[in-house]
Amino acid sequence: LPRIMFPPIISSDWMSRSPAVSSCPTNLSQTDGDTSVQRGGIAPSVTYRWGKDDATTLRYTYSPTNYTNDPASRVLDRDGTAHVFSASHSTLVDNDVFPLGVNLQIGINRSFNEAEGDDFAYDSYGWFFSASRQLPYDIRGSVSFSHQLDDYRNPNSLAGVGFDFNRADRIKRLNFYLERPVPFFDLDNLSVFVNWQYTDSQSSISFFDYTQTSFNLGVTARF
């Protein structure tokens, strides 16, 4: 499943203690050479820095999604738009008592997925935690955990004998990430990354229960 991502970032530093950042994530996914998913959007955010090592960020994400394959039924249409509101706080733990050099981040989010098909419209909320640190050999490493609760608004077509009850998913993700600048050609804007993720999704409808392990290796270019 090849995926092409275009995450341009526009940054504006209003004041030294209150920068604003806006990003425009876009990606295309292909299956057997054909484009299967098209996503885009905007994600404006505001960050307030309480000091050198502490910052709080508020972010809103608007993300429309288009699946190019037509669903078998209108109720199964996943095309739609997601609205995500999130808040996070990060702090650097590096002092005389705990000289760790670890950046800790914790956050919460609230999401609303407005899908065209009744089976995929849902409201969601969750929380996440991450820790990152600079490692030897110019490697930056991070570990994160998230817990998401997706509550679907309508009785699901696969519930019981059909439309007996609403779908509810509880999703846990554990993620490890390593990144390093490209070690040749003095290309400061290029880096290679390795990402491992484990997902455990439990649903009120057994058809949607799954566990998944994914591994990604890639190159990131920053301009």
C-alpha positions as CSV (number, residue, x, y, z in Angstrom):
1,L,0.0,0.0,0.0
2,P,2.2,2.9,-1.2
3,R,1.5,6.3,0.4
4,I,2.6,9.7,-0.7
5,M,2.3,12.5,1.9
6,F,2.7,16.2,1.5
7,P,2.8,18.0,4.9
8,P,3.8,21.6,4.2
9,I,4.0,23.8,7.3
10,I,3.6,27.6,7.6
11,S,5.0,29.1,10.7
12,S,4.4,32.6,12.1
13,D,6.1,33.8,15.3
14,W,3.8,36.5,16.7
15,M,5.7,36.9,19.9
16,S,8.6,35.0,21.5
17,R,6.2,33.5,24.0
18,S,3.2,32.9,21.7
19,P,3.9,31.4,18.3
20,A,1.3,30.2,15.9
21,V,1.7,27.3,13.5
22,S,-0.5,26.2,10.6
23,S,0.0,22.9,8.7
24,C,-1.8,21.5,5.6
25,P,-1.5,17.7,5.7
26,T,-2.3,15.8,2.4
27,N,-1.8,12.2,1.5
28,L,-2.7,9.8,-1.3
29,S,-2.9,6.0,-0.8
30,Q,-2.7,3.5,-3.6
31,T,-3.8,-0.1,-3.9
32,D,-2.6,-2.2,-6.9
33,G,-1.5,1.0,-8.6
34,D,-4.8,2.8,-8.3
35,T,-5.5,5.7,-5.9
36,S,-7.9,4.4,-3.2
37,V,-7.9,7.2,-0.6
38,Q,-7.5,11.0,-1.0
39,R,-7.1,13.1,2.2
40,G,-6.3,16.7,2.7
41,G,-7.0,19.4,5.3
42,I,-5.7,22.2,7.4
43,A,-4.6,22.1,11.1
44,P,-4.1,25.6,12.6
45,S,-2.7,25.7,16.1
46,V,-1.6,28.1,18.8
47,T,1.2,27.5,21.3
48,Y,1.8,29.4,24.5
49,R,5.3,29.0,26.0
50,W,5.2,29.3,29.8
51,G,9.0,29.3,29.9
52,K,12.0,27.8,28.2
53,D,10.9,24.2,28.8
54,D,7.1,24.3,29.0
55,A,4.5,24.9,26.3
56,T,0.8,24.3,25.8
57,T,-0.7,23.8,22.3
58,L,-4.3,24.1,21.1
59,R,-5.1,22.7,17.7
60,Y,-8.1,22.3,15.3
61,T,-7.9,19.9,12.4
62,Y,-10.2,20.0,9.4
63,S,-9.7,16.9,7.2
64,P,-11.9,15.8,4.3
65,T,-11.5,12.2,3.0
66,N,-12.6,10.7,-0.3
67,Y,-12.5,7.0,-1.1
68,T,-12.4,6.5,-4.8
69,N,-14.2,3.1,-4.9
70,D,-18.0,3.2,-4.7
71,P,-19.5,1.4,-1.7
72,A,-21.9,-1.5,-2.2
73,S,-24.6,0.5,-0.2
74,R,-25.1,4.1,0.7
75,V,-24.9,3.3,4.4
76,L,-21.3,2.0,3.9
77,D,-20.1,5.3,2.3
78,R,-16.9,6.4,4.2
79,D,-16.5,9.7,2.4
80,G,-16.8,12.6,4.8
81,T,-15.0,15.3,6.9
82,A,-13.4,15.0,10.3
83,H,-13.2,17.8,12.8
84,V,-10.6,17.3,15.6
85,F,-10.1,19.6,18.6
86,S,-7.0,18.8,20.8
87,A,-5.0,20.3,23.6
88,S,-1.5,19.2,24.7
89,H,1.2,20.2,27.2
90,S,4.9,19.4,26.8
91,T,7.7,19.8,29.3
92,L,11.4,19.1,29.3
93,V,12.7,17.0,32.2
94,D,16.3,18.0,32.5
95,N,17.3,19.4,35.9
96,D,19.7,18.8,38.8
97,V,17.4,16.2,40.3
98,F,16.4,14.4,37.0
99,P,19.1,15.2,34.4
100,L,17.3,13.1,31.8
101,G,16.9,15.4,28.8
102,V,13.5,13.9,28.1
103,N,10.6,15.8,26.6
104,L,7.2,14.7,27.9
105,Q,3.9,15.4,26.3
106,I,0.4,14.6,27.3
107,G,-2.8,15.6,25.6
108,I,-6.5,15.1,25.0
109,N,-8.7,15.3,21.9
110,R,-12.3,15.4,20.8
111,S,-13.3,14.4,17.3
112,F,-16.5,14.5,15.1
113,N,-16.5,12.4,11.9
114,E,-19.3,13.6,9.5
115,A,-19.5,10.6,7.1
116,E,-21.9,10.3,4.3
117,G,-22.8,6.8,5.2
118,D,-24.7,6.2,8.5
119,D,-22.3,3.3,9.5
120,F,-19.3,5.6,9.7
121,A,-20.5,8.8,11.4
122,Y,-19.1,8.9,15.0
123,D,-18.0,11.1,17.9
124,S,-14.7,10.4,19.5
125,Y,-12.5,11.4,22.5
126,G,-9.2,10.2,23.8
127,W,-5.9,10.9,25.4
128,F,-2.2,10.4,24.6
129,F,1.2,10.4,26.2
130,S,4.7,10.6,24.6
131,A,8.3,10.8,25.6
132,S,11.1,11.8,23.3
133,R,14.9,12.2,23.7
134,Q,18.0,12.9,21.8
135,L,20.1,9.7,21.6
136,P,23.7,9.0,20.6
137,Y,24.7,9.2,16.9
138,D,22.3,12.1,16.2
139,I,19.3,9.8,16.6
140,R,16.0,11.2,18.0
141,G,13.8,8.6,19.6
142,S,10.3,8.7,20.9
143,V,7.7,6.4,22.4
144,S,4.0,7.1,22.6
145,F,0.7,5.6,23.8
146,S,-2.9,6.6,23.0
147,H,-6.3,5.5,24.0
148,Q,-9.3,6.4,21.7
149,L,-13.0,5.9,22.3
150,D,-15.1,6.0,19.1
151,D,-18.9,6.1,19.7
152,Y,-20.9,5.7,16.5
153,R,-24.1,7.7,16.2
154,N,-26.4,5.3,14.3
155,P,-27.4,1.6,14.6
156,N,-24.9,-0.4,12.5
157,S,-25.8,-2.6,9.5
158,L,-23.7,-5.4,11.0
159,A,-25.1,-5.2,14.5
160,G,-27.0,-8.3,15.5
161,V,-29.3,-9.3,12.6
162,G,-28.9,-5.7,11.2
163,F,-29.2,-2.3,12.8
164,D,-29.8,-3.7,16.3
165,F,-27.4,-1.4,18.2
166,N,-24.7,1.3,17.7
167,R,-21.1,0.5,17.2
168,A,-18.5,1.5,19.8
169,D,-14.7,1.0,19.4
170,R,-12.0,1.2,22.0
171,I,-8.6,1.6,20.4
172,K,-5.1,1.5,22.0
173,R,-1.9,2.3,20.1
174,L,1.7,1.9,21.2
175,N,4.3,3.6,18.9
176,F,8.1,3.6,18.7
177,Y,9.9,6.1,16.4
178,L,13.5,6.7,15.5
179,E,14.8,9.5,13.2
180,R,18.3,10.5,12.1
181,P,19.6,13.1,9.6
182,V,20.9,11.6,6.4
183,P,24.6,10.8,7.2
184,F,26.0,11.9,3.8
185,F,26.0,14.8,1.3
186,D,25.5,17.3,4.2
187,L,21.7,17.4,3.5
188,D,20.4,19.0,6.7
189,N,16.8,19.0,5.5
190,L,16.7,15.2,4.9
191,S,16.3,12.5,7.5
192,V,15.5,8.8,7.6
193,F,13.0,7.3,10.0
194,V,11.9,3.9,11.4
195,N,8.5,3.6,12.9
196,W,6.9,0.6,14.7
197,Q,3.2,0.6,15.8
198,Y,1.0,-1.9,17.6
199,T,-2.8,-1.3,17.5
200,D,-5.4,-3.2,19.6
201,S,-9.0,-2.3,18.6
202,Q,-12.0,-3.8,20.5
203,S,-15.5,-3.2,19.2
204,S,-19.0,-3.8,20.3
205,I,-19.3,-5.6,16.9
206,S,-16.9,-8.5,16.6
207,F,-16.4,-7.9,12.9
208,F,-14.4,-4.8,13.7
209,D,-12.2,-6.4,16.4
210,Y,-8.5,-6.5,15.3
211,T,-4.9,-6.3,16.4
212,Q,-2.2,-5.0,14.0
213,T,1.5,-4.5,14.0
214,S,3.0,-2.1,11.4
215,F,6.6,-1.2,10.5
216,N,7.5,1.8,8.3
217,L,10.8,2.9,7.0
218,G,11.1,6.2,5.1
219,V,12.7,9.5,4.3
220,T,11.5,12.9,5.5
221,A,12.4,16.2,3.6
222,R,11.9,19.5,5.4
223,F,11.9,22.8,3.5
